[in-house]
Amino acid sequence: MAHAILAQELLEALDLDRLIVVPAAEPPHRDVVLPSDVRLALVRRLFEGVEGIEVSTVEYERPGPSYTADTLEVLRGSFPGARLLLIMGADQFAVLDTWRDLGRLTELAEIAVMRRSGEEPKPPPGVGEIDYTVVDVTRIDVSASHVRERLRLGRSIRFLVVESIRADIEREWVESLTC
């Protein structure tokens, strides 16, 4: 639910022509529970028919870990001359120094950071001077880890995820436990 709300708010707050949602096929910084093809299908269904938002499969079209700099390189080639914004939460911005090819990231796209917990986002020490825009969005205190924890405990996730994909998430969770 939070991703859907934030996507709509970002379209409006940043006056975007389009928001391209790029699910990570193989995220290098975190473990995933559901298989990448299932996550892609859920994201596609979430944004299906939503004007101004499209889901990209760019990270599914190449092997190996999904590094953002590589993805931006492909998107830059697909949209020459377009203004690219890399939008992230303050939590990811705070660990930007752990990202691969940081210099290339800032060459390929502008950075927009969603404020979390009302605090001013700050780049990590050692990154040096970096330009970024702070975006104010509605704070929605529902995380993927919170949803997974409720599923693990056998509790309902109704109203925490979009209803049209809730049953699929619950089914895939059960299947992931039996694999």
C-alpha positions as CSV (number, residue, x, y, z in Angstrom):
1,M,0.0,0.0,0.0
2,A,2.8,2.4,0.9
3,H,4.5,2.0,-2.4
4,A,1.4,2.7,-4.3
5,I,0.6,5.9,-2.3
6,L,4.2,7.1,-2.5
7,A,4.4,6.5,-6.3
8,Q,1.3,8.7,-6.8
9,E,2.6,11.4,-4.4
10,L,6.0,11.4,-6.2
11,L,4.4,11.9,-9.6
12,E,2.7,15.0,-8.2
13,A,5.4,16.4,-5.9
14,L,8.1,16.2,-8.5
15,D,5.8,17.0,-11.5
16,L,6.9,14.0,-13.4
17,D,5.8,13.0,-16.8
18,R,6.2,9.4,-15.8
19,L,7.5,7.4,-12.9
20,I,9.3,4.2,-13.9
21,V,9.2,1.6,-11.2
22,V,12.2,-0.8,-11.5
23,P,11.9,-3.9,-9.3
24,A,15.3,-5.4,-8.5
25,A,15.7,-8.8,-10.1
26,E,18.6,-9.7,-7.9
27,P,19.2,-7.1,-5.2
28,P,22.8,-7.1,-4.1
29,H,22.2,-5.5,-0.6
30,R,19.3,-7.6,0.7
31,D,17.9,-11.1,0.9
32,V,14.5,-11.6,-0.7
33,V,11.8,-14.0,0.2
34,L,9.8,-14.2,-2.9
35,P,11.3,-15.2,-6.3
36,S,12.0,-12.4,-8.6
37,D,9.4,-13.4,-11.2
38,V,6.7,-13.4,-8.5
39,R,7.8,-9.9,-7.2
40,L,7.8,-8.6,-10.8
41,A,4.2,-9.9,-11.4
42,L,3.0,-8.4,-8.1
43,V,4.5,-5.0,-8.9
44,R,3.0,-5.1,-12.4
45,R,-0.4,-5.9,-11.0
46,L,-0.1,-3.1,-8.4
47,F,0.5,-0.4,-11.0
48,E,-1.6,-1.9,-13.8
49,G,-3.7,0.9,-15.4
50,V,-2.2,3.6,-13.2
51,E,-1.7,6.6,-15.4
52,G,1.9,8.0,-15.4
53,I,3.4,4.9,-13.8
54,E,5.1,2.1,-15.7
55,V,7.0,-1.0,-14.5
56,S,10.3,-1.6,-16.2
57,T,11.8,-5.1,-16.6
58,V,15.3,-3.6,-17.3
59,E,16.9,-5.5,-14.4
60,Y,15.3,-8.8,-15.5
61,E,16.8,-8.5,-19.0
62,R,20.4,-8.9,-17.8
63,P,22.1,-11.6,-15.6
64,G,23.7,-11.0,-12.2
65,P,23.0,-8.5,-9.4
66,S,20.9,-5.5,-10.0
67,Y,23.2,-2.5,-9.7
68,T,21.5,0.9,-10.0
69,A,24.3,2.5,-12.0
70,D,23.9,-0.2,-14.6
71,T,20.1,0.3,-14.7
72,L,20.5,4.0,-15.0
73,E,22.9,3.5,-17.9
74,V,20.3,1.4,-19.8
75,L,17.5,3.9,-19.0
76,R,19.7,6.8,-20.2
77,G,20.1,5.0,-23.5
78,S,16.3,4.4,-23.7
79,F,15.5,8.0,-22.9
80,P,18.2,10.2,-24.4
81,G,17.9,13.8,-23.3
82,A,15.4,13.0,-20.6
83,R,15.9,14.2,-17.1
84,L,16.4,11.1,-14.9
85,L,15.7,11.2,-11.2
86,L,16.8,8.4,-8.9
87,I,14.3,8.5,-6.0
88,M,15.2,6.8,-2.8
89,G,14.3,6.9,0.9
90,A,16.4,8.6,3.4
91,D,17.5,5.2,4.8
92,Q,19.1,4.2,1.5
93,F,20.5,7.7,1.1
94,A,22.3,7.4,4.4
95,V,24.2,4.3,3.2
96,L,24.8,5.6,-0.4
97,D,28.6,5.1,0.2
98,T,28.0,1.3,0.0
99,W,26.4,1.5,-3.4
100,R,28.5,0.5,-6.4
101,D,29.7,3.2,-8.9
102,L,28.4,6.1,-6.9
103,G,30.2,8.6,-9.2
104,R,28.4,7.1,-12.2
105,L,25.0,7.3,-10.4
106,T,25.3,11.0,-9.9
107,E,26.4,11.5,-13.5
108,L,23.5,9.6,-14.9
109,A,20.7,10.9,-12.7
110,E,19.7,13.6,-10.2
111,I,18.9,12.2,-6.8
112,A,15.7,12.9,-4.9
113,V,15.4,11.7,-1.3
114,M,12.1,11.1,0.5
115,R,12.2,12.4,4.0
116,R,11.7,9.8,6.7
117,S,10.7,10.5,10.3
118,G,10.6,14.2,9.7
119,E,14.4,14.4,9.8
120,E,16.5,16.1,7.1
121,P,18.2,13.5,4.9
122,K,22.0,13.5,5.0
123,P,24.5,11.7,2.8
124,P,26.8,9.4,4.6
125,P,30.2,10.9,5.8
126,G,32.9,10.4,3.2
127,V,30.7,10.8,0.2
128,G,31.7,14.4,-0.2
129,E,29.6,17.0,-1.9
130,I,26.5,15.6,-3.5
131,D,23.5,17.4,-5.0
132,Y,20.1,16.1,-4.0
133,T,16.5,17.2,-3.7
134,V,14.4,16.4,-0.6
135,V,10.8,15.3,-1.4
136,D,8.1,15.5,1.3
137,V,5.7,12.6,1.1
138,T,3.1,11.2,3.4
139,R,4.8,9.1,6.1
140,I,3.4,5.6,5.9
141,D,4.8,3.4,8.6
142,V,4.3,0.1,6.9
143,S,7.4,-1.7,5.7
144,A,7.9,-4.9,3.8
145,S,9.6,-6.4,6.8
146,H,6.5,-5.6,8.9
147,V,4.2,-7.3,6.3
148,R,6.6,-10.4,6.3
149,E,6.6,-10.5,10.1
150,R,2.7,-10.5,10.2
151,L,2.7,-13.3,7.6
152,R,5.2,-15.2,9.6
153,L,3.0,-14.9,12.7
154,G,-0.1,-15.9,10.7
155,R,-1.7,-12.5,11.1
156,S,-3.7,-10.6,8.6
157,I,-2.1,-8.2,6.2
158,R,-5.5,-6.8,5.1
159,F,-5.3,-3.0,4.7
160,L,-1.4,-3.2,4.7
161,V,-1.2,-4.2,1.1
162,V,-3.4,-3.4,-1.9
163,E,-6.4,-5.7,-1.8
164,S,-6.1,-6.8,-5.4
165,I,-2.8,-8.5,-4.7
166,R,-3.2,-9.5,-1.1
167,A,-4.3,-13.1,-1.7
168,D,-1.4,-13.6,-4.1
169,I,1.1,-12.3,-1.5
170,E,-0.3,-14.6,1.1
171,R,-0.2,-17.6,-1.3
172,E,3.3,-16.9,-2.4
173,W,4.4,-16.5,1.2
174,V,3.0,-20.0,2.1
175,E,4.7,-21.4,-1.0
176,S,8.0,-19.8,-0.1
177,L,7.9,-21.6,3.2
178,T,7.4,-25.0,1.6
179,C,10.3,-24.7,-0.9
